[in-house]
Amino acid sequence: MSLEAIKFDRADPHNVSVSVLDQLLLPYTTKYIQINTIDDGFSVIKTMQVRGAPAIAIVGSLSVLMETQLLGMESFTKTQYFYDLSGFEEIRARLSERLDFLLSSRPTAVNLSNSLTEIKNILNKSTNLQGFNKNLCDYVCKLIDEDFANNVRMGDNGANFLLQSLKGEGFNDDFAVLTICNTGSLATSGYGTALGVIRSLWKESQKNSSINNTEKKAKLNNIPKMVRVFPLETRPYNQGSRLTAYELVHDSIPATLIPDSSIAYRIKTSPIPIKAAFVGADRIVRNGDTANKIGTLQLAIICKQFGIKFFVVAPKTTIDNVTTHGDDIVVEERNPNEFKIVTGTAMDMDTNEPKLTKKGEPYSAKVGIAPSEIDVWNPAFDITPHELIDGIITEEGVYTKTTEGAFDLASLF
């Protein structure tokens, strides 16, 4: 199993290489796709071979770096006709068009928009291709390194906040949490956002296993501990069952996969009390309204009904400081066939094991699950209003609402 979604070899800044894990083939097949151009970046983002707002921004930015790196190679420039290489102004104009094209691969995820805006700023300030490439490489390296560091901070911020809240309520027992989509290492540069909080909670729950002192163990036994995760299957592409479940198994975190439609009944019947839900975000607007994977809104509504804390976890790069209200977020609608046809690893009907090719590799298959003539509505995201959100967890801390029920996110802009 691999949790490395993005392979970025930066040992030689003048000759970097990038490949991304094809997440459509998980959990049975591990295959990496080479990224050489902006077209490659557009393709893996559009088809959701790479997904997760932070990872999308990183891969998009890396694809720009790879394409402009090619423009400095004589072996490439001798055979290409797309760019006018007579001067940097001509390169700048064409590259600006390419950045707009790349943005259209995933309009809902604000991280990609923010990164491409920053790249345009670097482009406009540059006077030659060599200088632009150096500054772009520095920017992308910083983007990746800061994303990982911020993920760990977010995870610890969220875990500490929930544990302190539970203790403040007088709750000192074992508990479970809910999550939707995939918000872990596969969606970021590593560790994760919402799944990063779950990783930090699990780390806290395991502390007393390595302590020999009886008194210390007894004290730790009197604090709340997360002992199980309930990941939702998540449409489209079942990213919860294929990816989040994959990561939880990889990290040996106790988890039970549940259908999207079973949330209320799972909460009502769970032998372990469910005390929180952690979700990621593709865009958070000024008032706290949040765009995230389809199904997040119903999860928030159900949590509100049962009195379960609902947290959005995202880096401040996911904050859209221009859009004021969730109604103004453009929600992407996916191809109907992604819903009517299930793509996955072919399984032997007798053994329930993956079918293998002559090379011993699992092979993919498509299975139709709906009439081909049926109309389909297949939105990739929904909008959760801030009224249903108890806290927004970032690398800067946990933001809660005022007594008037409003979020003040101005310090993140």
Secondary structure, DSSP 8 states (H G I E B T S, - for coil): -----EEEE-SSTTS-EEEEE-TTSTTT---EEEE-SHHHHHHHHHTTSS-SHHHHHHHHHHHHHHHHHHTT-HHHHTT--SS-TT-HHHHHHHHHHHHHHHHTT-SS-HHHHHHHHHHHHHHHH-SSHHHHHHHHHHHHHHHHHHHHHHHHHHHHHHHHHHHHHHHHTT--SEEEEEE-S--SGGGSSSS-SHHHHHHHHHHHHTGGGG---HHHHHHHTTS-EEEEEEEB--TTTTHIIIIIHHHHHHTT--B--B-GGGHHHHHHH-SS-EEEEEE--SEE-TTS-EEEETTHHHHHHHHHHHT-EEEEE--GGGB-SS--SGGGS---B--THHHHEEEEE-B-TTT-SB-B-TTS-B-EEEEE-S-TTS----BSEEEE-GGG-SEEEETTEEE---TTS----GGG-
